[in-house]
Amino acid sequence: MTTGETAELTGLTAVVTGGGSGIGLATARLLASRGARVAVLDLKPGEEFLGLTADVTDDASVRLAVDAAAEALGGIDILVNNAGIGAIGTVADNPDDQWHQVFDVNVVGMVRVTRAALPYLRRSAHPAIVNTCSVAATAGLQQRALYSATKGAVLSLTLAMAADHLGEGIRVNCVNPGTADTPWIGRLLDQADDPAAERAALEARQPSGRLVSADEVAAGIAYLASPLASAVTGTALAVDGGMSGLRIRPRS
């Protein structure tokens, strides 16, 4: 642990889905730097942490991975539901099978992982669930109808879970990133006719004038997961450079 890092997660264990890259990997690294023992669930989990291959659309796969993580870590105190996929288009553009697929990953995937982890979270002294949501849940974005619908569901799911499990002492919150500089955005830019112009447009959409970093989102997740946030539940934390709440005049 380097100078300036805190150790408020020492003795706690964490499972991060979609932890092989992007926000999930940044989160796993930050939780570990603050003292947590971390397991990563992903289709390609990597080797940096305890990596368990899991497909969040397959209930059996999820249960095996969560049980293996709990056994290896000695329980589960923190669950970060981060696995997700994107989609581009209006309601006229995405076929039914894509709607089913994205909802299956982004929404039902969180249900499957949480359901498998609940028995372990109920045994924890400091249980916390953090769901990765999006500014798309609270702001209308062009060409993101399907993706926005799933993230709106994640926001509602977070609130319902927080209410359901409050009596068990399990805190449930979500983080709402703005447009984050992740491998998914990189792939999106690669598909554009003019990647540089598309990146500039995404940056201009942010009141801060730049994309959010994966590390910045991870910092929000780490706070919500920490016992330092013991009075915080049923909350959506915006990490979006002001995108959801600010209306800034165009820069000259």
Secondary structure, DSSP 4 states (H G I P E B T S, - for coil): --TT---TTTT-EEEEETTTSHHHHHHHHHHHHTT-EEEEEESS--SSSEEEE--TT-HHHHHHHHHHHHHHHTS-SEEEE-------B-TTTS-HHHHHHHHIIIIIHHHHHHHHHHHHHTT-SS-EEEEE--GGGTS--TTBHHHHHHHHHHHHHHHHHHHHHGGGT-EEEEEEE-SEESHHHHHHHHHSSSHHHHHHHHHHHSTTSSPEEHHHHHHHHHHHHSGGGTT--S-EEEESTTTTT--PPPP-
